[in-house]
Amino acid sequence: MKILNTFYIRTYGCQMNELDSEIISTQLEMRNLKKVSEEEEADIIILNTCSIRDLSEKKVLGKLFEYKKDKKDKIIGVCGCMAMNQKDKLLKKFPHLDFILGTNNLLDINKILDDIIQKNTQEKKIDLNYEIGIENFFAKRENKIKASISIIRGCNNFCSYCIVPQTRGREVSRDSNSIIKEASHLANQGIKEITLLGQNVNSYGLDKPNSKILFPDLLYMLDKVDGIERIRFMTSHPKDITKDLMLALRDLKKVCEFVHFPMQAGSNKILKAMRRTYTKEHYLEKINFLKSLIPNVTIGTDIIVGFPNESDEDFDETYKLFDEIKFDTAFIFAYSPRQNTLASRYDDNISNTLKQQRLQKLLKLFHKNLKTKYDKLIGTKQEVLVERLNKDKKSLKGRTRTFEKVLFAADPKLIGSLQIVDIKNFSHQTLIGELI
């Protein structure tokens, strides 16, 4: 019988994937396995994957081809969205792959390993339905300052370009008492900041109308948890960002003034083709109302350029709206078709060259607007949660309430505390300051 002593896990994709990796790692450590930082040292190699972008999938496939050449005596597994999306294709294409494990089956990792050892066969565990019990499994956190908490899994929106409903299933809200219990547990371990996670956090509770606890209600409950200093959340869908949620952002002391507010496109024609269920006018109305309530709020977004049939005029609409709103963070991607989505049936008729030109034009505008913003922040005083020692080993690094990165010189003993920093300068997308 093969003896397992060590494991290596590599995570691709979003913060939800990172949390899933922590859940897997905790179970393996409960099996008395040691996590290693180099795959060569591992008896088990796990790739926790993402299917949102074509590039992420290509990276995973490249790794699997690499292992095919030199697997040695290791157990190789794939978890996450690619496991859900490609299922038997992966096992067939890579006969050296020992198992695949779905996003709703994280608590089955040790049983999978036992079956591999005893039967010497490829194993898979893929359920589209939410796994009961996972919400009460509190993963060990590697970061001792910040932690993520899953509050809702799955998505009901079915945007035409997105694979998430097929890889994560339908929306299932976690019991609010379990969320509060985990937040209190993390606070007792010294965690200062929590990020509430979900494919659409602000639809929390809508699948359980009898509970009468919606996302703003949950924020009010979490704001009372002793020891937690800051609360963030992502990702949001604009259709579910309500007035009550905006008022909670304004009124709750611990909830940070930052909202990830994905626009995706500024053309109503493209938004309709994407099945985003809002118009650019509706989107802008919510943005303006939020800014009127919270003048210092910062706003993040996602943008897809080069969506099928996106004309020059459609892109110009996106460009102008992007410039009008002046987003503080932005994840900008060139469209790539995802298998089994509605948009994959469309003709991908925008050339890669044109996609890249539009992407770079939007990035250039983003960096120009950021410079203007950072110039205005010089001379201000910002509350910073000190997260870690910087790579230069001379300064500390942290973030403001509104999510800007800050560097300043100070004693490492301040890591984990809130400090006021006088902003003196900036470099790229990082503010540079002095401790007050």
FIZAMI-694106 format. One record per residue (C-alpha): x, y, z. Coordinates in pm, whole numbers, plus 50000, padded with zeros to 5 digits. Layout:
BEGIN
XYZ
...
// end
This chain:
BEGIN
500005000050000
501315034349901
502315056350197
501295092950168
503215119150364
503105151950172
500855171949941
501105201949712
498125222649601
498155248849329
495225272849304
493995290348991
491245316348975
489195335349228
489085339649604
486425312749624
488945288449475
491515299649732
489055292550012
488235258549860
491965250649860
492125259250230
489225235350294
491025207550105
494365214850273
492815214050621
491355179450559
494665166050431
496485180350732
493895163050954
495105131250783
498595140150913
499885149750571
502345178650543
501805206550293
504915214250086
505735244049866
507455224449588
505585198949379
508735177349349
508515170749725
504855160249720
503275125649721
499995141749613
499655170349364
496295188149343
495405214549085
492415235149200
491235249648871
489285277948712
487265278048388
486305314748372
489085323748127
490695303947848
494175312447977
493525295948315
492445263648149
495485263747920
497805266948220
496225236548384
496335215848064
500005225048026
500705212448376
498865179748313
500895173647995
504025180748199
503015154948461
502265129948185
505935130348091
507235127348445
504605115948695
506895093248897
504965077149184
502715106649266
498945108849296
497655136449064
494225152449104
492175180548954
489585199649158
487485230349091
485655243448789
487545223848521
486685191848705
483015201848684
483145214748328
485215187648162
484475157548383
485275125148196
487195143547923
490065150148161
490265114148281
490175101547923
492695126547788
495095121848080
495165085148184
497865093648439
495335115848622
494225097748937
491115117249034
488835146748972
486835162849252
483985187449202
483375220949370
480505206249573
482455175949695
485375190949883
484715170250194
485255138049996
488975142949934
490165117350190
487685090750076
488875096249719
492485090649827
491565059250020
489785044949716
492775052449490
495155034949727
492925004649780
491555000149425
494375015349215
491785030848983
490895065348856
488285081549080
485805109749035
483265126649258
481195152949079
477865165249212
476165196649085
474155199549405
475565217449709
477245194149959
475545194750299
478015199550583
480645220350408
479255252550558
480105239550905
483665229950814
485965257750932
489155256550729
492545264650875
493625298550737
497135305250615
496745343050645
496565352751013
495255387950947
492515383650683
490185355250592
487395347850346
484025333450442
481745316850187
478165329050237
476525316749915
477555291749650
476385288849292
474735313649057
471265317748907
472045345148656
473185325348350
475025353648179
475595342147822
479405341647846
479775325848192
480355289548286
479805293848662
476205280648680
477445248448519
480495245348745
479085257949075
475395249449045
472395269949151
472495295149436
472405281149789
472665305650078
474495294450387
472715295450723
473315329350885
474045314051226
476835293251072
478325324450911
478265343751240
479775313951419
482675311951171
483265349551189
483455347451569
485775317351540
488095336751310
488005367351537
489075345451830
492065334451620
493115370551568
491625376751223
490925413951177
489315414850832
486835391550667
485745390450303
482325375650235
482435354449920
479935342649664
479435342649291
476765368549373
476945377849742
474185403549730
471605377649626
472175361349965
468915348950115
466815352449801
466725314349764
465345311050119
462425335350143
461235320450471
464495330050647
463775367350602
467525374550622
468895391750313
472425404150248
472045438250419
470615420450726
473635397450734
475985427450725
474245442651027
474665409651213
478365406551125
479035442651220
478355432251582
480985404551592
483645414451847
487235413951720
486465418251351
487625452851242
486745452650872
484185435750647
484445433550269
482425413950014
482615402449652
481385395849391
478185415549332
475695416349048
474395451548978
470775439848965
470925429649334
472725460549467
469785476149650
469205508549836
469205488850163
472645475050081
473975509750000
472595523150330
474305494750517
477575504250346
477075540050462
475965532850817
477945502450935
481305510951087
483085478550997
481865475250637
484505490350409
483645516850151
484545495449852
482135477949614
483045454449333
480375464849083
480955445548755
479815465648453
481085441248183
480155465147898
478845500347840
476725492347536
473095482247587
473295460347278
476225440847422
474735439847773
471585424247627
473645398547434
475495391047757
472135386347938
473165410548211
469535421448276
470315458548322
470985488048094
473925511748115
471485538748231
470275516848516
473865508248608
474955544748609
471925554648816
472985530449090
476605542049075
475605578449111
473245571049400
475965551349579
478445579949534
475875604849664
475465584049982
479175576550029
481325603149858
484605584849933
483405550849808
485715532549569
484335510649295
485795480549118
484595464848798
485015437048543
485045444848171
484965421347872
486135435747542
485725419447203
482425402247280
480795388146963
479415415646738
480975443646947
481305472046698
483625501946726
480615521946843
479805496247113
483365497547242
483325535547238
480245534547462
482115512247707
485165534947692
483125566547761
481155551348049
484375537148197
485915571848183
482815588348331
482695565148632
486495564248681
486755529948840
489275524949118
490035488649035
489335471048708
489785435948574
489725439048196
489665408047976
489485399547610
486505377247540
487145340147498
484245315747441
483485291547722
482225257047634
478515250247700
477595286947737
475025304947523
477685328647386
479755299147264
477105295046993
477745330346870
480295336946600
483485348246775
483915374346504
486255399646667
489895393046579
492405387246858
494355417246732
491335440146769
490495425347110
493995433147232
493875468547088
490645475547275
491965459747593
495135480747585
493185512547511
490975506647814
493975497948033
495695530147927
492635550248028
492415531548358
496025539448451
495585575848348
492545579248576
494365561448859
497235586348842
494775615148878
493175597849176
496495590249349
497695625949299
494675637249500
495425612349778
498865627749847
498645646750173
495675627050303
495725605150613
494535569450565
493645541450804
495705511050703
495355475150816
498985463350831
499095429450660
502715419250615
506355427950571
507105439950219
509465420849992
512245446250060
512105435850430
512295472850520
508705484550498
505235472450589
502375466950348
498645470250399
495425483750255
493165513050326
489455508450392
488875517550028
491265490049910
494335510149807
497695493449873
500025512950104
503735509650187
505365526450487
508375521250712
507575508551060
508245481451318
507045446851206
505355443651545
502595465351396
501525437351159
497885429651229
497045463951366
495245494451228
497495524651178
497075559951044
499455567450758
500235601250599
500355596150220
503445612250068
503715597049721
502795567249505
504445542749270
502385524649008
499285513249204
500775515649552
500615545449788
503735554149986
503405570450325
504755577350672
503395563750996
501745590351214
// end
